[in-house]
């Protein structure tokens, strides 16, 4: 498995990223971060709006130019067993389909990449379920075919019985560029660092590119009793 912190430190622009897996002591850990190159992208903060939802908001509303692809709910806790994390408004699509008795895949088959050519930013999503004997993880990457906006590629990955200390990492971009190259391949397999939730989240934050990092959410879920906690770091506090 790769070292997550090294992957982040050596990449100036992975864009938006989701890390999900098992901590060394058997807890579920999830992280979601956003980065930005423009003032509009950087002008954001993460805010927990209630006990089950986190939203992106403008740090300075007077400087917000176009909220369509940057203001959304990246995190929703559907119930004590179901956690959704994404990089866009597909969070709500997944929630609505699950409430209707349908699946993660059903929901995302109705969606595609973001309409922000020439980048056509991938939509990345994760669903964590505690319903089984061990937590299960579903991840998805929706992207264009070699930058062709007429062809959508939908990749789905499902993981059962991840060992303690193992994690999965998907992000929107390979690295910086013009246009920015979309994520390639299956989710990267990474080592989940030891430490408390606060310490783990801080390590991730410290290894994101200083100029481009914007906000970071860390989640920790205890499968034994279904309790959970969160930790947010914003560039603009």
Beta strands, then each sheet from edge to edge (+ up, - down):
strand 1: 2-3
strand 2: 17-22
strand 3: 28-35
strand 4: 44-50
strand 5: 53-58
strand 6: 75-79
strand 7: 82-86
strand 8: 123-129
strand 9: 136-145
strand 10: 148-160
strand 11: 166-171
strand 12: 188-191
strand 13: 213-222
strand 14: 227-234
sheet 1: 1+ 12+ 11- 2+ 3- 13+ 14-
sheet 2: 4+ 5- 6+ 7- 8+ 9- 10+
end
